Amino acid sequence: MTSVSHAFTRAGLAVVLASVGWSAGAAAQDPRAALDPITSAVIKHPITTSSAAARARFLEGLREFDLGRFIDANVHFKAAVAADPDFAFAYLNVANTANSLADFKTNLALAEQHAAGASEAERLQIQMTRKGFDNDLAGQLALGQQLVEKYPDSPRAWLALAGAQIG
């Protein structure tokens, strides 16, 4: 009889500990999730997608990218293009976080293919990336200047220009 009650107690304790572990894991995600509004606010240029799911995954990818978690960012950007196969800016970010030259080239080409439906800011960044890949620093800088002139309040525009300047 005692062993049955001990077994029941151990099983109950295991459930409680598992629940505590799960809630601690969820709490560990809170600091990163709290960055979502900040990530969204610092773009300050249009993000062109009609899919709320694609936008959410894209913003999660940007958050991970900003935190230096490029592999995690890539997973989110890929989920964004899975949710919206026409999301040019997400393809650009898949390219920029790619683990191989082949993946970079494929996703940059997809970004260019879908660029007609993107915002001007997104198109400029896609073009900047192409110019950089083609080793056209002058062209990349000119596009970066256009980007910051049109979106002077966008930290991401300035970061794109800075990336071109340090080449």
Backbone bond lengths (Angstrom), bond angles and torsions (degrees), N, CA, C in turn:
res aa  C-N    CA-C-N  psi(-1)  N-CA   C-N-CA  omega(-1)  CA-C   N-CA-C  phi
1 M - - - 1.439 - - 1.516 110.62 -
2 T 1.339 116.18 -39.85 1.454 120.28 -179.02 1.525 110.53 -64.84
3 S 1.332 116.90 -40.23 1.460 119.41 -178.45 1.529 111.59 -66.03
4 V 1.331 117.67 -32.67 1.459 120.50 176.94 1.520 110.05 -65.86
5 S 1.334 117.50 -44.60 1.460 119.30 -178.93 1.524 110.63 -68.82
6 H 1.358 118.02 -34.93 1.467 119.94 175.87 1.529 110.59 -66.17
7 A 1.319 116.40 -39.87 1.461 120.03 178.52 1.525 110.20 -63.03
8 F 1.331 116.13 -42.33 1.458 120.74 178.47 1.530 110.20 -63.12
9 T 1.333 116.60 -42.56 1.466 121.46 179.33 1.524 110.35 -64.10
10 R 1.335 116.50 -43.93 1.472 119.62 179.07 1.526 110.83 -62.88
11 A 1.310 117.31 -41.17 1.463 120.48 179.15 1.525 110.53 -64.63
12 G 1.323 116.26 -42.69 1.464 119.99 177.83 1.512 111.60 -63.19
13 L 1.334 116.19 -41.94 1.462 121.01 178.64 1.529 110.50 -63.53
14 A 1.322 116.92 -39.25 1.472 120.33 178.78 1.524 110.97 -62.15
15 V 1.335 116.88 -41.33 1.467 120.97 178.35 1.524 110.41 -63.66
16 V 1.331 116.87 -44.58 1.471 120.88 179.59 1.520 110.52 -62.05
17 L 1.333 116.93 -46.96 1.465 120.17 -179.44 1.527 111.52 -64.47
18 A 1.312 116.44 -38.65 1.465 119.19 177.41 1.520 110.28 -63.83
19 S 1.327 116.89 -39.73 1.467 120.60 178.21 1.515 111.17 -64.70
20 V 1.329 117.03 -41.45 1.462 120.96 178.42 1.521 109.44 -64.06
21 G 1.323 116.93 -42.67 1.462 120.55 178.32 1.513 111.68 -61.71
22 W 1.341 116.48 -40.84 1.457 119.76 178.91 1.513 110.62 -65.39
23 S 1.343 117.42 -44.83 1.465 119.01 -178.25 1.518 110.87 -68.43
24 A 1.333 118.09 -32.76 1.463 120.16 176.03 1.519 109.62 -66.48
25 G 1.337 117.14 -38.76 1.464 120.21 176.50 1.511 111.38 -65.06
26 A 1.327 117.06 -40.23 1.462 120.38 177.54 1.516 110.45 -65.68
27 A 1.330 116.70 -40.17 1.464 119.94 178.85 1.517 110.63 -65.07
28 A 1.336 116.62 -33.50 1.461 119.45 179.00 1.523 111.12 -65.16
29 Q 1.325 117.62 -26.39 1.457 120.58 178.45 1.525 112.17 -79.26
30 D 1.308 117.81 -22.82 1.456 120.61 -176.31 1.524 114.13 -54.78
31 P 1.342 120.29 -44.75 1.458 118.44 -179.21 1.529 112.66 -59.21
32 R 1.324 117.30 -38.53 1.463 119.41 178.79 1.517 110.84 -71.85
33 A 1.321 117.48 -41.10 1.457 120.09 179.15 1.518 111.00 -63.66
34 A 1.319 116.70 -31.48 1.464 120.36 178.66 1.522 111.55 -65.41
35 L 1.319 117.57 -17.72 1.461 120.89 179.02 1.524 112.84 -80.50
36 D 1.339 118.89 -13.30 1.459 121.12 -176.80 1.527 113.43 -54.56
37 P 1.354 119.80 -47.74 1.466 118.41 179.04 1.525 112.28 -63.40
38 I 1.322 116.80 -34.03 1.465 120.74 178.65 1.521 109.19 -67.69
39 T 1.323 116.60 -46.13 1.463 121.33 179.09 1.516 110.17 -57.29
40 S 1.320 117.05 -45.13 1.453 121.79 -179.78 1.521 111.30 -65.87
41 A 1.329 117.00 -39.86 1.464 121.14 -175.25 1.522 112.93 -70.69
42 V 1.318 118.85 -29.72 1.458 119.34 -175.54 1.521 113.75 -84.08
43 I 1.305 118.19 -3.15 1.463 119.18 177.72 1.525 109.30 -71.75
44 K 1.303 116.50 -54.78 1.465 124.46 178.27 1.524 112.84 53.22
45 H 1.307 115.91 35.90 1.461 122.15 166.33 1.523 106.64 -151.79
46 P 1.323 116.92 157.52 1.471 119.44 -175.16 1.525 113.08 -60.65
47 I 1.319 114.46 143.46 1.463 122.65 171.40 1.520 105.08 -114.38
48 T 1.316 116.25 116.21 1.456 120.75 -170.03 1.521 112.07 -95.54
49 T 1.323 114.86 98.59 1.459 122.18 170.26 1.520 107.18 -154.74
50 S 1.312 116.31 144.95 1.462 120.11 176.77 1.526 111.12 -93.80
51 S 1.320 116.69 -2.30 1.462 121.92 -176.21 1.529 111.05 -100.89
52 A 1.321 115.96 120.10 1.470 120.28 176.47 1.529 110.52 -63.30
53 A 1.325 116.50 -37.16 1.471 120.10 179.44 1.526 110.49 -65.65
54 A 1.329 116.84 -42.24 1.467 120.21 179.13 1.523 110.54 -64.42
55 R 1.323 116.78 -41.81 1.466 120.58 179.02 1.532 110.47 -62.89
56 A 1.319 116.61 -43.93 1.470 120.42 -179.58 1.526 110.55 -62.21
57 R 1.320 117.26 -46.08 1.473 120.32 -180.00 1.525 110.88 -66.14
58 F 1.338 116.60 -36.46 1.462 120.73 177.64 1.527 110.49 -62.64
59 L 1.336 116.77 -46.08 1.468 120.20 179.51 1.527 111.17 -64.48
60 E 1.328 117.15 -36.59 1.466 119.95 174.97 1.531 109.88 -62.92
61 G 1.322 116.16 -39.12 1.459 120.16 177.27 1.519 112.19 -64.01
62 L 1.333 116.66 -42.76 1.467 119.53 177.34 1.521 111.27 -62.11
63 R 1.325 115.40 -40.85 1.468 119.10 178.52 1.527 110.12 -59.47
64 E 1.321 116.53 -48.14 1.462 120.33 179.85 1.530 110.57 -63.67
65 F 1.318 116.54 -39.68 1.465 120.76 177.64 1.528 110.37 -60.39
66 D 1.325 116.47 -46.10 1.468 121.09 179.81 1.522 111.90 -62.31
67 L 1.314 116.49 -28.64 1.463 121.23 179.21 1.532 112.08 -87.62
68 G 1.332 116.51 3.50 1.460 120.43 178.86 1.511 113.93 78.87
69 R 1.311 117.39 17.39 1.472 122.17 -179.39 1.531 108.41 -101.68
70 F 1.316 115.87 73.38 1.453 121.41 -169.97 1.523 113.24 -67.98
71 I 1.320 117.49 -35.39 1.465 119.93 178.45 1.525 109.75 -66.82
72 D 1.335 117.05 -44.39 1.469 120.61 176.71 1.524 110.47 -63.58
73 A 1.324 116.69 -40.25 1.467 120.80 178.89 1.522 109.95 -60.00
74 N 1.324 116.55 -43.93 1.455 121.21 -179.06 1.525 111.43 -59.16
75 V 1.321 116.69 -39.96 1.472 121.03 178.54 1.528 109.99 -60.72
76 H 1.325 117.10 -44.61 1.470 120.89 -179.93 1.528 111.44 -67.51
77 F 1.332 117.50 -41.40 1.464 119.93 179.13 1.526 110.81 -64.08
78 K 1.329 117.18 -38.58 1.465 120.27 176.57 1.528 111.04 -64.82
79 A 1.329 116.59 -37.42 1.471 120.07 176.60 1.523 110.35 -66.09
80 A 1.321 117.13 -34.30 1.468 120.76 178.31 1.525 110.81 -64.48
81 V 1.332 117.75 -43.98 1.464 118.74 179.17 1.524 111.64 -73.34
82 A 1.318 117.22 -25.45 1.470 119.28 173.97 1.523 110.05 -67.43
83 A 1.337 116.72 -36.25 1.466 121.06 179.11 1.526 111.97 -76.60
84 D 1.334 117.19 -28.70 1.468 121.87 178.44 1.525 108.26 -142.79
85 P 1.330 117.63 93.59 1.463 121.34 -176.87 1.530 114.69 -64.36
86 D 1.337 118.22 -7.28 1.464 121.69 178.21 1.524 112.71 -101.83
87 F 1.318 118.57 8.16 1.471 124.77 -173.02 1.534 109.73 -80.83
88 A 1.319 115.95 86.37 1.465 122.35 -173.94 1.526 113.00 -58.08
89 F 1.321 117.30 -44.19 1.464 120.60 -175.85 1.530 111.22 -67.09
90 A 1.322 116.75 -31.19 1.467 119.74 175.74 1.526 110.03 -68.36
91 Y 1.349 117.18 -39.70 1.468 119.19 175.91 1.526 110.52 -60.63
92 L 1.337 117.07 -39.87 1.463 119.86 178.02 1.522 110.50 -59.33
93 N 1.315 116.15 -41.81 1.459 119.49 -178.91 1.522 112.37 -74.35
94 V 1.331 117.70 -28.84 1.470 119.57 170.38 1.529 107.99 -62.19
95 A 1.330 116.34 -43.93 1.471 120.34 179.08 1.523 110.97 -60.81
96 N 1.320 116.44 -46.66 1.467 120.42 -175.37 1.525 113.61 -69.44
97 T 1.322 117.25 -15.18 1.468 120.82 177.18 1.529 111.34 -113.95
98 A 1.325 116.57 13.11 1.466 121.59 -177.26 1.524 111.05 -64.86
99 N 1.317 114.70 152.75 1.465 121.60 179.90 1.521 112.90 -96.25
100 S 1.327 116.66 0.60 1.463 119.22 179.73 1.521 109.25 -150.63
101 L 1.308 115.41 158.53 1.457 120.86 176.90 1.520 110.28 -62.68
102 A 1.321 116.98 -39.84 1.466 120.65 -179.96 1.526 110.72 -60.73
103 D 1.341 117.37 -45.08 1.470 120.64 178.24 1.525 110.83 -64.84
104 F 1.329 116.75 -39.60 1.463 120.11 177.84 1.525 110.02 -59.72
105 K 1.326 116.95 -51.65 1.462 121.32 -177.08 1.524 111.61 -62.56
106 T 1.321 116.77 -43.19 1.468 120.84 179.94 1.519 111.15 -60.66
107 N 1.333 116.73 -46.92 1.460 119.99 -175.67 1.521 112.74 -76.90
108 L 1.321 118.56 -29.75 1.464 119.91 172.45 1.525 109.41 -65.13
109 A 1.328 117.21 -41.51 1.467 120.76 177.00 1.529 110.95 -62.21
110 L 1.332 117.60 -39.61 1.468 120.63 177.46 1.527 111.04 -66.77
111 A 1.323 117.15 -38.16 1.467 120.26 176.32 1.524 109.71 -61.34
112 E 1.321 116.86 -44.53 1.469 120.94 178.85 1.526 110.98 -64.90
113 Q 1.310 116.68 -39.66 1.464 121.66 -179.93 1.527 111.49 -61.15
114 H 1.330 117.25 -35.95 1.466 121.84 -177.03 1.527 113.00 -100.24
115 A 1.323 117.78 5.69 1.467 121.72 -173.93 1.524 113.71 -64.14
116 A 1.309 118.74 -25.62 1.466 120.39 -179.17 1.524 111.64 -59.25
117 G 1.319 117.65 -30.20 1.462 121.23 179.63 1.513 114.09 -91.57
118 A 1.322 116.88 4.32 1.469 121.38 -176.88 1.528 110.68 -92.41
119 S 1.325 115.63 165.26 1.468 120.61 175.57 1.529 109.00 -72.23
120 E 1.321 115.44 164.83 1.464 119.83 179.22 1.531 111.15 -59.95
121 A 1.326 116.72 -41.92 1.469 120.57 179.54 1.523 110.72 -61.54
122 E 1.312 116.39 -41.64 1.464 120.38 179.02 1.525 110.63 -66.22
123 R 1.339 116.42 -43.67 1.473 120.04 179.42 1.525 111.21 -61.46
124 L 1.335 116.47 -42.49 1.465 119.45 179.26 1.527 111.12 -60.47
125 Q 1.327 116.98 -40.16 1.468 119.88 -179.72 1.527 111.58 -70.84
126 I 1.319 116.60 -34.58 1.467 119.96 175.00 1.526 109.44 -64.56
127 Q 1.329 116.28 -45.09 1.466 120.66 178.93 1.531 111.27 -64.45
128 M 1.334 116.78 -38.82 1.467 120.36 177.40 1.526 110.89 -60.16
129 T 1.315 115.72 -42.84 1.463 119.74 -179.48 1.523 110.59 -64.92
130 R 1.328 116.68 -41.19 1.472 119.91 177.60 1.531 110.27 -62.11
131 K 1.340 116.38 -45.34 1.474 119.83 179.57 1.530 110.17 -60.70
132 G 1.317 116.97 -42.39 1.460 120.16 178.19 1.512 111.89 -62.45
133 F 1.326 116.50 -43.11 1.462 120.52 179.56 1.524 111.00 -64.30
134 D 1.343 115.80 -35.92 1.464 120.77 179.54 1.528 112.37 -82.43
135 N 1.329 116.95 5.17 1.464 123.59 178.90 1.529 112.52 63.43
136 D 1.336 116.28 34.51 1.467 122.37 176.99 1.528 107.83 -103.79
137 L 1.321 115.95 78.14 1.460 120.94 -176.28 1.521 111.80 -62.28
138 A 1.333 117.88 -41.43 1.468 120.65 -179.84 1.532 110.45 -61.27
139 G 1.322 116.38 -43.82 1.466 120.13 178.39 1.519 112.13 -65.57
140 Q 1.321 116.08 -39.65 1.464 120.88 178.77 1.527 110.59 -64.33
141 L 1.323 117.13 -43.97 1.470 121.00 178.78 1.525 111.42 -64.56
142 A 1.330 117.37 -40.97 1.468 120.78 179.15 1.531 110.52 -61.35
143 L 1.322 116.80 -42.90 1.466 120.44 177.81 1.527 110.93 -66.30
144 G 1.329 117.07 -38.64 1.462 120.95 176.93 1.519 111.67 -62.53
145 Q 1.322 116.86 -39.87 1.470 120.77 176.79 1.527 110.55 -63.73
146 Q 1.329 116.76 -42.52 1.470 120.13 176.42 1.525 110.72 -59.25
147 L 1.314 115.40 -42.28 1.463 120.68 -178.40 1.522 111.26 -60.72
148 V 1.327 117.82 -48.06 1.470 119.44 -178.16 1.526 111.99 -73.64
149 E 1.331 117.93 -27.21 1.466 119.98 175.33 1.522 110.61 -67.79
150 K 1.322 117.06 -38.39 1.467 121.21 -178.51 1.524 112.70 -83.22
151 Y 1.328 117.11 -25.97 1.468 122.16 -177.92 1.530 109.76 -132.55
152 P 1.338 117.50 63.00 1.472 120.01 -174.90 1.525 114.22 -66.68
153 D 1.320 117.95 -19.53 1.464 121.03 -179.92 1.524 112.97 -92.25
154 S 1.324 116.79 2.54 1.461 120.67 -177.82 1.526 111.05 -94.08
155 P 1.336 117.18 109.91 1.466 118.85 175.48 1.527 112.25 -57.56
156 R 1.315 117.06 -33.64 1.467 119.65 -179.54 1.529 111.32 -67.72
157 A 1.326 117.02 -33.24 1.467 119.69 175.66 1.526 109.81 -63.24
158 W 1.327 115.87 -44.90 1.463 120.26 179.35 1.526 111.30 -65.65
159 L 1.322 117.52 -36.62 1.466 120.29 176.78 1.527 111.26 -65.53
160 A 1.334 116.08 -38.04 1.465 119.52 177.78 1.529 110.17 -63.67
161 L 1.337 116.28 -43.76 1.466 119.76 177.28 1.529 110.69 -63.07
162 A 1.318 116.72 -44.27 1.470 120.35 179.67 1.525 110.93 -60.21
163 G 1.323 116.38 -40.17 1.460 119.88 177.87 1.519 111.70 -60.50
164 A 1.336 116.37 -38.42 1.468 119.99 177.58 1.525 110.92 -70.36
165 Q 1.320 116.59 -36.88 1.462 120.16 -177.60 1.527 112.49 -68.03
166 I 1.325 116.24 -32.92 1.470 118.04 179.83 1.523 111.60 -89.70
167 G 1.350 115.21 -7.92 1.439 125.55 173.47 1.443 117.55 37.60
